[in-house]
Amino acid sequence: MLKKSLATAVALVCIAGAAHAETVAPVDSLEVSPFGRARTYVEVDSRDGVDPIVDSGSSRIGLKAKGQSGAIGIFGELSANLNLNGGENVTTRFGYAGVSLEKLGSLSIGRQQGVQDSFTDNADIFTGAGNAAAQQMGFYASQSIKYTNEIGGIKVAALAGMDDDDAGNETVDRYEVGIGAYGFAISMGQDEGADTSYYGIGYGGKFGKVSVGASYTIADANDGGSFEDIVMFNSDDTTAVTRGIEVAAGFDVSEKVAIIGGYNLTDANGDEGVAVGELQYGLGKKAFAFANLEYDLDASEYVTRAGLQINF
């Protein structure tokens, strides 16, 4: 009886709260859209002792919300990565909510995409391949607050996060900032826990049937080197600084067929780079078949994939 009474009381409070919220800040519009991606492919690795596999581990599913409450925009996302190969099948992708005001920008809180990845990782245009040289902060920013805006064609973003899950550490563990315009962008990040700074510059654009992307990224372990030591590719033989170059270009052969090529290289000792090529064949607006090849120049080894991706 007590449990029933408590449940009734909670329900009444929730109803009253919802009615009060509707009176104070009515939501004029709210659209919730499901989305997802099913990607599966066969992968063959030339290395001895590595068996071919069928991989479905890059699929995802989620919900996105977008609406308006007076002058305030509201938005959010709940999504998960699906590893259909077995094991831990569902892991968190994004989970955030935010508000926006015209001209003042957007503010979101939760687990969301990092600034560096969205601003300067412009050569990451392959399907499950490439992106082997990017020296940047992680794709996911957990426990983060992110601000974004666009002013006169100039995009800006800043993020602060507490990624370390350290209950005894009250400091912010991660900082990122980015600014971009006309396809160019620069970004900077700081990992306080690892005492490592990250810098990036990138460009991405499309010219008719041709698309291009490039990035130059740096991971600096803050050993006190000069500006030249940090910035210049292969400027020293220490392991305190690693720099990465990525370039990619695509060509739309027809409405259905596209080819993409690229090259990834770091200045780590012995790294001669990775060449990447991909062929895509469109199967309507929401699906395409693909085949790609990654060739490691210093090891003379390759990984090739062929599969299908459906977006919904």
N, C-alpha and C positions, 0 to 999 in steps of 0.2 A: 504493500500500500504506500509505504514511504517512497519507494522507487518510482511508483506511478505518479505520485504527487510532485516529486522533483522533476520528472520528465515533463509534466504538464506546465509547471512553472517556467522551466527553461524554454519550452515552446512559446509560451505567452510573451516572455521577454524578447525572444527572437522576432516574433511577429510585431511587437510594439516597436522594437528597434528598427525593423525594416520600414514600418510605416513612417516613423520619424525621419529616417534617412530620405524617404521618398518626398517628404514635405520640405526638407531642408535643401536637398541637392538632387532633384529628379534627373534621371538619366534620359536624355532626349532620344538617344539611339545607342544600341549596342548590338554588334554583329559578332557572333562566335563562329569561326570557320574551322572545320577539321582539315588536316593536311597530313601528308605522309609520303614516304618514299620506300619502294621495294627495289632493292638492288641485289642481284645474284650473278655470279660469274664463276667460270672455271679458271684456275690459276696454275701455271706450270713454272717451276723454278729450275734453272739449269744446274744448280749446285748439287753435288753428290749427296745422296742420302735424303734429299728433300722430295717428298711425294707430291704429286698433283693433288689439288684440293678443289672442292666446290664451296665457295664462300658466299654467305648471305649475311655477314656481320655488319654491313654498313646501311642497314635499313633504319627507318625512323617513323614515328607517328606522334601526332600532337594536336593541340587546339590553340588557335590564336584569337584574341579578342580585340576589338577596336570599337570605340564609341565616343559619345559626346555628352557632357553634362554641363549645359550652359556654355560658357566660354572655355571650359576645361575639357581637353581631350583625355580619354582613358584608353589604355592598351595593355596587353599582357600576353604571355605565352606559357603553356605547360606542355612539355614534350619529352619524349623518351627515345633513346637509342635501342634498337632491337637487334640482339645477336641471335640470329636464327640457327647458328651452328651448334648450339647447346651450351651447357654451363650456365653462367649468370646471364639469363636471357634479356633482362630489361634493366637498363641503367638510366639515370637522370641525364637529360640533355639540357634543356633550359627550363627555368621556372622563375618568372619575374612579373612584376606589375609596375605600371608607371602612369604618369600624368604629363600633359603637355599644354603649353599656352602659345598661341600664335606670336611669333617674333621672339619669344623668350626661350623657346626650345623645350626639350623633353627631359624628364628625370625618371629613372627606373631603378628598382631595387630587386635584388635576388641573384640568381645564377644566370648569367648572360654571356654573350660573345665579347671577347676582349677587343680593345680598341685597335691594337696593332694588327690583329688578323683582318679586321674589316677595312683598315685604311691602307696598309702597305703590302699585304700579301697578294699582290696582283697577278702573279704567275701561276697561282694554284687553280688551274682551269681544266685539269685532267680528271678522269673518272677513276678514283681510287689509285692514282699513280702520281708521280712527280712530287714536288714540294719537299725534296730531300735535303735542301740546303738552308732553309729559312731559319734564321737565328732570332727568335722572337718569343715573347711571353705566350703562355698557353692559350689555346682557343677558348677554354672555359674560364670564366671569372666568377667564382663562388662567393657568396656573402658580400656582394659588391653593390656600390651605388654608381650609376653611370649618367652622365649628362651629355646630350647631343643637341646640336643646333646647326642651322644653315643660314648664313647672313650674306646676302648679295652674291650667291653662288659659292661662297666659301664655307666648307663644312668643318665643324670643330667637334671634338669629343674629349671627355675626361672621365677617368674611372678610378675609384679607390676600392680596394677589396681586402678582406681578411681571409686569405686562402688557407692559412696554416692550421686552422681548427685548434688553435692553442688557447684554452680557456684562461690561462694565466697571462696572456700577452694582450695588452689592451691597445697596442699600436697597430696602425694600418700596415698590412704586409705587402701590399701591391699597389703601385701607382701606374697609370698609363695616360698619355695625352696624344692627340693627333690633330692634324690640320691638313686640309686638302682643297684643291680647286683645279678645274680644267683637266681632270684625270691624274694630276700629280698629287702626292701626299707625302708627308713626313710624320714619323711617330717616335715616341720615346716611352720606355717603361723601366720600372725599378722593382726588383725583387728584394725586399728588405731581408728576408730570411736567409737567402743565399748570397746576399751582398753582390748582386750582379745587375748591371745596367744593360738595357737593350735599346738599340737605335735602328731606325728603318727609313728608307725612302723608296717610293714605288711609283709606277705609272701603269694605268690601264685605260684602254680606249678601243673603239670600234670605228672603222672607216669603210663603210659599205660592206663588202663581203669579208673584209680582213679585220681580225681582232688581235690586239697585242697586249702583253703584260710583262712587267719586269720589276724586280726588287733587288735592293742591296741592303742586307741586314747585318747587324753586329751584336755579338754578345760579349760584354766586357766584365771580367771578374774583379774589376776595380783594384788593380795591383799598383796603381800610381803611374801608369804609362803616360806619355805625352799625347797630345791631340793627334799628331801624325801617326803614332804607334797604334792608336785606337782605330782611326778611320781608314788608313791606307791598306789595301788588300795585300796580304803577305808581307807586311812591313817589318815583321820580326819573327823569330822562331820560337817564341814562348807559347805556352798553351793558355795564357790568361785571356787572350782575345781570339775569338773566332768570327770570321766574316763569311757571308754567303751571298752568292749571286744566283739569281734565277731569271730566266727569260723564257717566254712562250709566245707562240703566234698561231692563230687559227685562220682557216680559209673555208668559206661556205661554197663548196663546189656546186651545189644546187640547193633547192629548198629542203631536201632530205639528207644530203651527204655533206659532212664537214670533216676536215683533216686538221690535226693539231700537232705541233712539234715544239720541243723545248729542251733546255739544258740547265742542269743544276750543278753548282760547284762551290766547295768551301776551300779555304786556304789551309786546312789541316794537312799535316804532313802525309804524303802519299795519296791524297785525294786528287784524282784526275777528272772527276765529275761523272754525272749520270745523264745520258741522253734519253729522251722520252718521245714517243710517237703514238698517236691515237687516231683511229678512224671511227666516226659515228654515223649511224644511219637512222634517221627519224622514222618513227612509227606512229604518226599522228602528232598532236600537240603535247601529249603528256607522256610519251614513251620513246625510247630509242635503244638500239642495239649498239654495242661498242666493242672494240678490240684495241688493246694497247700493248706497248712493249717498253720496258725500262732496261737499259743496258748500262751496266757499271763498267766504265772504261778502265779503271785501274785493276779490277779483278777479272775482267773479261767474262762476266757472268750476266745473266739476264733473267727477268721475270716477265711473263706475258699473261694477259688476261683476255677473256672474251665472255661477254654476258649481256644482260638486259637490265634496264632501269625503267621503272614506271613511277611517275609522280602523280599524286592525287590530292 
